[in-house]
Amino acid sequence: MIISTVITVTCFLVIISDLINVLAVFKSCKSVKCSVISSKKVSVREDGYLVREYYKTEISFELEGTSKTATLETSTFCQKGQMLNCWYYPKRNIVFRKRDIKTVLNGYAIPAFSVGVLFLSLNLIFHITSLGGLIVNNSIIVIGVILTTVFATLAVWFIWYSVIAFRATKSPHVSEVKAEIIDIVKKSKRHRENVHATFYPIYKYNLNGSEHIVKSKLGREYPPRKNSKENILVNVKKGSLAEFKDIGESLILGICFLIIAGLFIYVLAFMK
């Protein structure tokens, strides 16, 4: 219990340190108004698949009477002459926007928070089980209530998602169109020594006389064939894809979780 307490305190000290670091960075930074000089799309490919895409945006700004230039990586195209609110960080001589603050920070807060919450929970469990008496005797009921709540919440979520997805795909505004896969986005995740890749097709289709190019949100284990044609569901009113992942599987999971929650409720009622 002492070890978990030390780890918990250490993790939350790391979080506080990160927050202080954020404040220190902003305190040493200077707010600057940047004017866009140019914005060019950059596509990074790996084995022919698109793995990263951004806009290389050149900007100019005035700092202490001196005109300077810098380069930003933006997610959208910026018009020439467009003004951006940025921050200049003298310590590293870089310019960044608030949304890019992570580029000048170590960013240990999120993993530290996760570990801290875990060991804080373990500490609470240790304290509860050490109280003895009534709480220990009713620990099974407490655990049962927690599990019932968890499974009931999961059941509601999966069933709600399935109903919303089903209604959206059956909407009168949804129509099936033929689309061409013009490109494929590849996203890789490393787990120990194994690398798992997920492929997302980019569709091109015509709707109401306009050409649409949209990336699918549904990943695939194997890459589709580039330049092939597929029938996809599109919301005619919005012009966007009407795609949802595993509607039937989500409904089945929701029903299963609901049954498990019901069984827990029955057992708890019997125990009382």
JOGIDA-V903977 format. One record per backbone hydrogen bond with DSSP energy under -0.5 kcal/mol. NH is the residue of the N-H (numbers start at 1). CO is the residue of the C=O. If there is no record, write none. Layout:
# JOGIDA-V903977
nh,co
NH,CO
NH,CO
This chain:
# JOGIDA-V903977
nh,co
5,1
6,2
7,3
8,4
9,5
10,6
11,7
12,8
13,9
14,10
15,11
16,12
17,13
18,14
19,15
20,16
21,17
22,18
23,19
24,20
25,21
26,22
27,23
28,24
29,25
30,88
32,86
34,32
34,84
35,60
36,82
37,58
38,58
40,56
42,54
44,52
45,43
46,49
49,46
50,184
51,44
51,49
52,44
54,42
55,74
56,40
56,54
57,55
57,72
58,38
58,56
59,70
60,35
61,68
62,33
63,66
66,63
68,61
70,59
72,57
74,55
74,72
81,36
82,79
84,34
86,32
86,84
87,96
88,30
89,87
89,94
90,28
90,88
92,89
93,89
94,89
96,87
100,97
101,98
103,100
104,101
105,102
112,108
113,109
114,110
115,111
116,112
117,113
118,114
119,115
120,116
121,117
122,118
123,119
124,120
125,121
126,122
127,123
128,124
129,125
130,126
131,127
131,128
135,132
136,132
137,133
138,134
139,136
142,138
143,139
144,140
145,141
146,142
147,143
148,144
149,145
150,146
151,147
152,148
153,149
154,150
155,151
156,152
157,153
158,154
159,155
160,156
161,157
162,158
163,159
164,160
165,161
166,162
167,163
168,164
169,165
170,166
171,168
174,171
175,234
177,232
179,177
179,230
180,204
181,228
182,180
182,202
183,202
185,200
186,50
187,185
187,198
189,196
191,194
192,190
194,191
196,189
198,187
199,220
200,185
202,183
203,201
203,214
204,180
205,212
207,210
210,207
212,205
214,203
216,201
219,217
220,199
227,181
228,225
230,179
232,177
232,230
234,175
235,240
236,173
236,234
239,235
242,233
243,241
246,244
250,246
251,247
252,248
253,249
254,250
255,251
256,252
257,253
258,254
259,255
260,256
261,257
262,258
263,259
264,260
265,261
266,262
267,263
268,264
269,265
270,266
271,267
272,268
